[in-house]
Amino acid sequence: MAPVVLTDEAIEAGYNNRAAVPEHPRFVAEWLARSQEAIERYRPRRDLRYGPNPRETLDLYVPNGTPRGTFVFAHGGYWRAFGKDDFAFVAPVLVEQGFAVAVLDYDLCPDVTIATIVDECRRALLWVAREGARHGAGGPVVIGGHSAGGHLAAMMCVTDWAALGASSAPFVGALTLSGVHDLAPMVRFSYNADLRLDEAEAARLSPINHPLRVKAPLLVVCGADETTEFLRQSQLIWDAWPASRRPAAGPLFVPHRHHYSIVLDHADAESALTRATLALF
């Protein structure tokens, strides 16, 4: 397939989700309200440190009894915004069904590079595999993330875990929700003032440019009402890794969802996103 050539205007329109969803403040406010409620009700084990950098901490939500598995969630925000407290709302539905949920913080651009954030996510998964059980996590691990977090989840699938001292990959499945999998357009996107990517680094950090290293299903989900670029990014990763395809028929494009509403489906026990995520375990 020939590469897509985009104008600067098309890149800005395709990746500026705030402009694409003018009512986005209402959805962010809902994220924050639901998250505060989740923190107060479920009382996670807060700020567990998984690495040495300032924001390398996670909050762990644990169910009653032995967990059926652990969902590790990496938040979005173009690697430059938000934090774990803003996405606590992803935890309650899974906790109620017997799963532990680790919501990650990580350092943000421009204080660090995207490459550093990828390494931090790797450390988080290794920490969950090594230390999670003594804090109430356990069972098979699934890594998932929204937007930039979807990119991070996909990068875990191309990681050489043996080189990091692991006997096997520390997860059994992955979810990229509205992820960015080809970072080439980011070089010309206005947010690159913070991301500081050049063409070579964008190529190196694009999961579609690497072979799949982990034999685990990758669930690809995107809101059907997202920009054409986010729809294309989801199709790209599904096309790139035939061996990992979930669902097998193609990416799950959820009707009537945009970039800010699709992630709220994690808070709905009956949503297609929740059902497909549970199937990864």
N, C-alpha and C positions, 0 to 999 in steps of 0.2 A: 504494500500500500504506500503510495506517495505521501511524503510528509505534508501536513496542512500548513500553508503559509498564511499567517495572520497579520493584519495591519496593527499598528499600535492602538488604534481606536477599538479594534475588535478584541484585543487582549484586555483592555481596560473594561470594556463592556462585559466580557466573558468571565472576569475574575473579581470584579468589584461587586460583591454580594450585597453590600449596604445600598448601593445605587439600584441594584436589581430588585431589591425588596424594600421599598421605602418605609414600610411599616415594621421594619426589623426591630426598632426599640421595644415594641410591644412584646415580641417573642423573647428578646433577651431578658426583659423584665420577668417574664414567666419562668425562664430558666432559673433566674436568681431566687424568685419566690419559692419555687418547687425545691430548689437546692437547700435553702435555709430550713424549710420544713423537714427535708430528709435528714439533715444534720442534727436537728433538734430531736427528731423522733427516733432515729436509729443509732445515734451516738457512736459514730465510727471511732476506731482507734486512729487517732489523729497524728499527722506529721511523722509517720514512721520513716526513718531515713534509709534510703537505698543506695546512696552514693555521696561523694564528697562535695559536689557543687551546691551553691546556696539553695536552689529550689528542688533539689533531688529528694523529695519526700512524697509520700502517698498517704491517703486516708483509706483505711480498710473497714469495710462493712461486712459483718459476719452474721450468718443465720443462726438460729437455734439448732443445736445438734451438730452432727458431722456434716461438713459442706459437701454437696454433690460435685462441686467444681469451683473454679475461681475465674471470674471475668476481670481482665485488666483493661482499663479504659484510658485512652490518651485523648485529651481535649483538643479542640480546634482553636482557630484564631490566627491563622497564617504564621504560626511559629513565633508570633510577636505579641500576642494578647491572651487574656483570660487565664484561668487557673483552675485547680481542682475544686475549689469551693463553688465555682460557677456551674459545675456539672454533676454535683452530687445527686441530682434527680435521676441519673441513669441507674442508681443502685437499688431502690426499694423493690421494684418488680422482681428482680432476680433474687434478692435476699428473701423475699416472701416465698419463693419457690425453692429455697434451700441452697442457694449459691452464695459464695463470698464474692465481693466486688472490691477491687482496688482501683481507686481513682487517682491518677498520677498528676503531680506537678512536675514541671521541667523548666529549665532556664529558658529565657526568651531572647530572641533577636531584638536589638542589635548587640545586647550584652554578650551573646555567644553566637556561634554559627549554627546553621541547620545540621551540619555534620556532628557537632557536639551534642545537639538534641537527640539525634539518632543513637549516639553512643549512650546517652543517658537512658533512653528507652530500653536498650539492651541490658543495661545494668539493673533496671527495674525488674525485668522479667527474670533475670538470674537471681535477684534477691527474693522474688516471690517463690521461685523453685527451691531456694536454699533455706529461707527463713520464714516463709509464709505460714507453715504449719504451726509454728509455736505462737503465732499471733492470731490463729483462728481460720486461716485460709487452708486450702487443701483440694485434693482431687485434680482432675485434668484442668489445664489452664487454656483459656481462649483470650487472645489479644485483639482488642478492637479500638477504633478511633474514628472521630468525625473530622472531616475537612483535613487540616494539617495532620490531625491525629490519624486519619485514614492513610495518609502517606507514611507515617511512622509505623503503623501496623504492617503495611506492605513491605517496608524496608526490613522488618523482622524476618520476613519470608525469604529474603536474599542474603541473610547473615550466615557467615560460616561459624556456627556455634562451637564446633570442635576447636577452632582457633582461639576461642575465648575460654577454653577449658571445660566445656560442657560435653557430657557423653552423648547427649541428643538435644534436639531443640526443646526449649522449656515451655512449649505450648502445642496443643493438638489441633488448633483451628484459629483462623483470623478473620476479622471483619474490617473492610474499608467502607466507611459510610461517607459518601460525597467526597471522596479523597482526590488528592492531586498526585498523579503517578508519573507524569512527564513534566519536569520542572523547567523545561526550556522556555515556555512563555513567561515564567516568573522573572527572567532576566530583564524583560522589557515592561514589566508591570510596575506601577508606581510604588508599590510596597517594597520594591527591591532596594530602596534607600535604607531600609532596615535589614533586609535579608542578605544583601551584599554578595549576590551570586554572579559569577561570570559563566560563560557558556560551558567551559570545561567542568566546573563544579556542579552546575545544574545537571549536566549529563551524568556525572558520577553519582549524584544523589537521586536520580530518577529510577525507581524500581523497575520500570519497563525495560531499562537498558541492561538488566542483569538476569542471569538464569535463576530459576526457582531453586533454592537450596533445601527447602523444608518440605517434606512430604506431608502436607496438611491442607485441608480445604480452605479456600479463601472465599468468603462471602462478599459479593460486590453489590452494594445498595446505593441508590441515589434517588432523590425526589424527582418525580417526572416533570415538575414545574421549575426545575433549576435551569440555569443558563445553558446554552448549547455547549459551552466549553466544559462544564462539569459533567454533562451527559457524555461528552466525548471522552473525558478522562476516565470515566467508569468503563466505557466500552474498550478503551485502550488496554487496561489491565486485564480485563476478561479475555481479550484476544491474545494477549502476550503469553499467558500461562494456561494452556489448555488442561494441564494435569491437575490444576487446583480449582477448576471452575465450580462455583456454587452461586446461584442455582445453575444446573447444567444447561438450561434453555437460554441463558443470557443474564446480564445484570438485572437485579430486581429494581425496576423503576417504579416507585410507589406513587400512585395517582394522587393529585391534589396536595403534593408536598413540595416545599421549596427548601432552600438551604437552611433556613432558621427553624422551620417546622418539622423537618424530617427527624431531627435528633430527638425531638420530644416524643417520638414513637417508642423510645426506650422506656418511657413512663407508662406505656399502655400494655397491659399483659396480653391483650388480644391482637396486637398489631402484627402485621406481616414481619416487621423487623424483629420483634421480640421472638416470635416463633422460629424464624430462621436462625437467630442467634443461639437459641436453646438447642437447635438441631446440631450445631457445631460440636457440642459436648458429647 
